[in-house]
Amino acid sequence: MDVFVVEEHRQAFEVWLSAVAAGRLPERGNVLLHVDDHADLVVPRLTSDLPGVRASVAEVSAFVRRELGIGDFVVPALYLGLFSELLWLKRGPKLLRGDQELNVVSRDGRGRVLAVTDNFLAAGIFNPDRRSVSFRQIDTSDSVTVATPIVLDVDLDYFSCDNAAGERWEVEITAAERGRIAADWDHRLRLKFGGKLRLLDRDGGHFLAYEPQVAEPPTSRGEVERRLDAFCGWLRTQQWRPALVDVSRSRKSGYTPCSDWRFIEEALLAGLAGLYETRVVHLGCEP
């Protein structure tokens, strides 16, 4: 079984379509087991016709880098019909109860302007561009029964997540632009972000920073180990084995703390190797 390791979660889309092109995964009707602290169901706004990205592996790779972010890569896969069932494995209280039906549609008929709704009437019962997907949130107390190939899609932030660091960003700006923002209390960025916006001066440069949350206390190494053991133990009890596994580090985006990612990755890969016969492939990242 191939286990693909990527830096950021959007590359999972590339892994999935490449597996289809290589004949390792059916083109339609698979199950996605999304192991993540986030649902990643943001709807993208695309500039390319989505069905056309299947043309080649190179085009898929270019599409991912040009069009997708770390939170909006799942919806395009649902629209393409790659998955007919989505299971979201998340720690903590369940945000969703029972099965939901997600309807993914294209408003322009080209796969560029997508929408997601749980109202099939709004999506259009007879809309040929409507994809119906079963969606359910689960935890490690649930047993999963599937009759179709399952893709195990793991984000390391499931085991240790820093949402505050993941949402922060910083860009360098000119001195003139810094002065304009500082002088204008009704600047559009101030209106949108309020007190979360910061103007910083450092090492002779000027920076615009977004700091949305107070830093979260780090997850202890012992708690990370407990979560890893619980996850691998849960996999051991299931009656299925994945057709494909992808693992996202999420360290560049900051959601997996830099102090934890290497330890988590090595422990997770070792746990998977103890369950299945695996071959690790690093896609676009260093081992």
C-alpha positions in Angstrom: 0.0 0.0 0.0 1.4 3.4 -1.0 1.5 6.1 1.7 2.0 9.5 0.1 3.4 12.2 2.4 2.9 15.9 1.3 3.7 19.2 2.9 0.3 20.8 2.7 -3.2 19.3 2.5 -4.1 20.7 -0.9 -1.7 18.3 -2.5 -4.0 15.4 -1.5 -6.1 16.4 -4.6 -3.0 15.7 -6.7 -2.5 12.3 -5.0 -6.1 11.3 -5.6 -6.3 12.1 -9.3 -2.8 10.7 -10.0 -4.0 7.4 -8.4 -7.0 7.4 -10.6 -4.8 8.0 -13.7 -2.5 5.2 -12.7 -5.5 2.8 -12.2 -4.9 2.5 -8.4 -8.3 4.0 -7.6 -11.7 4.0 -9.3 -12.6 7.2 -11.1 -15.9 7.5 -9.1 -17.7 6.4 -6.0 -14.9 6.0 -3.4 -15.1 6.8 0.3 -13.0 9.6 1.7 -12.0 9.2 5.4 -10.8 12.7 6.3 -8.8 12.7 9.5 -8.3 16.3 10.4 -9.0 19.0 13.0 -10.9 20.8 10.2 -13.5 19.8 7.7 -11.8 21.5 4.8 -15.1 22.1 2.9 -14.5 25.7 1.8 -15.8 26.2 -1.7 -13.1 27.5 -4.1 -13.6 30.0 -6.9 -11.8 28.5 -9.9 -10.4 30.1 -13.1 -10.1 26.7 -14.9 -12.8 24.3 -16.1 -12.6 21.6 -13.4 -13.3 18.5 -15.6 -10.4 19.5 -17.8 -7.8 19.0 -15.1 -7.9 15.3 -15.6 -6.0 15.8 -18.9 -2.6 14.9 -17.4 -0.7 14.5 -14.2 1.2 17.6 -15.0 -2.0 19.6 -15.5 -3.3 18.3 -12.1 -0.2 19.4 -10.4 -0.3 22.9 -12.0 -4.0 23.2 -11.2 -3.4 22.5 -7.5 -0.7 25.1 -7.1 -2.6 27.7 -9.2 -6.1 27.2 -7.9 -6.4 25.4 -4.6 -5.7 26.3 -0.9 -5.4 24.1 2.1 -9.1 24.3 3.0 -10.9 24.0 -0.4 -9.4 21.0 -2.1 -12.1 18.5 -1.0 -15.1 20.1 -2.8 -13.6 19.9 -6.3 -13.0 16.2 -5.7 -16.6 15.7 -4.7 -17.8 17.6 -7.8 -15.7 15.3 -10.0 -17.6 12.3 -8.4 -14.4 10.9 -7.0 -16.0 10.4 -3.6 -19.7 9.5 -3.0 -19.2 9.3 0.8 -17.2 11.6 3.1 -16.4 10.6 6.7 -14.8 13.3 8.9 -12.8 11.9 11.8 -12.4 14.6 14.4 -11.5 14.7 18.0 -13.8 16.4 20.6 -17.5 17.0 20.6 -19.4 16.2 17.4 -20.4 19.2 15.4 -22.7 17.2 13.2 -25.3 14.5 14.2 -26.1 11.7 11.9 -25.7 11.5 8.1 -26.2 14.5 6.0 -26.5 14.8 2.2 -24.3 17.3 0.6 -25.1 18.4 -2.9 -22.2 19.8 -4.9 -23.2 21.7 -8.0 -21.7 23.9 -10.7 -23.5 27.2 -11.2 -21.9 27.8 -14.5 -21.9 24.3 -16.0 -18.1 24.4 -16.3 -17.0 23.4 -12.8 -15.6 26.9 -12.0 -18.4 28.3 -9.8 -19.2 25.6 -7.3 -21.7 25.6 -4.5 -22.5 23.1 -1.7 -25.9 22.8 -0.1 -27.8 20.2 1.9 -31.0 21.2 0.1 -31.4 19.0 -2.9 -34.3 21.1 -4.2 -32.1 24.2 -4.2 -29.4 22.2 -6.0 -31.9 21.0 -8.6 -33.2 17.5 -8.5 -32.7 17.0 -12.2 -29.5 19.1 -12.4 -27.0 16.9 -14.4 -24.2 18.9 -12.6 -25.4 17.8 -9.1 -23.2 15.4 -7.2 -24.8 13.8 -4.1 -22.4 12.9 -1.2 -23.2 11.3 2.1 -21.4 13.2 4.9 -20.9 12.1 8.5 -18.7 13.2 11.4 -17.2 10.3 13.4 -14.8 9.6 16.2 -12.8 6.6 17.3 -15.7 5.2 19.2 -17.5 4.6 15.8 -17.1 1.6 13.6 -17.0 2.2 9.8 -18.5 -0.2 7.3 -17.8 0.5 3.7 -18.4 -1.5 0.5 -16.3 0.7 -1.8 -12.6 1.6 -1.8 -11.6 4.0 1.0 -9.0 6.7 0.9 -7.4 7.4 4.3 -6.6 11.1 4.2 -4.7 12.2 7.4 -3.6 15.7 8.5 -1.0 15.7 11.2 -2.9 18.5 12.9 -5.4 15.9 14.0 -2.8 14.9 16.7 -1.6 18.4 17.6 -3.2 21.6 16.2 -2.3 25.2 16.7 -5.2 27.1 15.0 -3.9 30.4 16.2 -0.5 29.9 14.4 -2.3 28.5 11.4 -4.4 31.6 10.9 -1.6 34.1 11.4 0.0 35.7 8.3 2.4 38.5 7.6 3.4 40.4 4.4 6.0 43.0 3.9 4.7 46.4 2.6 6.3 49.7 1.6 6.8 52.6 3.9 4.3 54.6 1.9 1.6 51.9 2.2 2.3 51.6 6.0 1.7 55.3 6.3 -1.6 55.2 4.4 -3.0 52.3 6.5 -1.8 53.9 9.8 -3.4 57.3 8.9 -6.7 55.9 7.7 -8.9 54.5 10.4 -11.5 53.6 7.8 -9.1 51.8 5.6 -10.8 48.7 4.1 -8.4 46.3 5.8 -9.1 48.0 9.2 -12.8 47.7 8.6 -12.6 44.1 7.7 -10.1 42.8 10.3 -10.4 45.4 13.1 -8.0 44.9 16.0 -6.7 41.7 14.5 -4.6 43.8 12.0 -1.1 44.8 13.1 1.4 47.1 11.6 5.0 46.0 12.5 8.4 47.6 12.0 11.3 45.2 12.1 14.9 45.2 10.8 14.3 48.3 8.7 11.2 46.8 7.0 7.5 47.3 7.4 5.0 44.5 7.7 1.2 44.0 7.7 0.2 41.1 10.1 -3.0 39.4 10.9 -3.3 37.9 14.4 -6.8 36.5 14.9 -6.4 34.4 18.0 -4.6 34.2 21.3 -2.0 31.5 21.2 -3.2 28.1 22.3 -1.3 26.1 24.9 0.9 23.5 23.2 -0.3 19.9 23.2 2.0 17.8 25.5 4.1 15.0 24.0 2.3 12.5 26.2 -1.1 13.6 24.8 0.1 13.5 21.2 1.3 9.9 21.9 -2.1 9.0 23.4 -3.9 10.3 20.3 -1.6 8.4 18.0 -2.1 5.2 19.9 -5.9 5.7 19.9 -6.0 6.3 16.2 -3.8 3.3 15.2 -5.7 1.2 17.7 -9.0 2.3 16.1 -7.7 1.4 12.6 -6.7 -2.0 13.9 -10.3 -2.8 14.8 -11.8 -1.9 11.4 -12.8 -4.6 9.0 -11.4 -2.7 5.9 -8.0 -1.6 4.7 -7.4 1.6 2.8 -6.9 1.6 -0.9 -4.7 4.6 -0.6 -3.2 6.7 2.2 -2.1 10.3 2.1 -0.5 12.2 5.0 -0.3 16.0 5.2 2.4 17.6 7.4 0.7 21.1 7.5 3.8 22.6 9.0 4.3 25.4 6.5 0.7 26.7 7.1 1.4 26.4 10.9 -1.5 24.2 11.8 0.8 21.4 12.9 3.4 23.0 15.3 6.9 22.9 14.0 8.0 21.3 17.3 5.7 18.3 16.7 5.4 17.4 13.0 8.6 15.3 12.7 7.8 13.2 15.8 4.1 12.8 14.7 4.9 11.8 11.2 7.5 9.2 12.2 5.2 7.7 14.8 2.2 7.6 12.4 4.2 6.0 9.6 5.5 3.4 12.0 2.0 2.7 13.2 0.7 2.3 9.7 3.6 0.0 8.8 2.6 -2.1 11.8 -1.0 -2.4 10.4 -0.3 -2.7 6.6 2.5 -3.4 4.2 3.4 0.1 3.3 5.6 2.0 0.9 6.2 5.6 1.7 6.3 8.1 -1.2 7.3 11.8 -0.5 5.5 14.0 -3.0 7.0 17.4 -3.4 8.7 17.3 0.0 11.9 16.1 1.6 11.8 12.9 3.7 
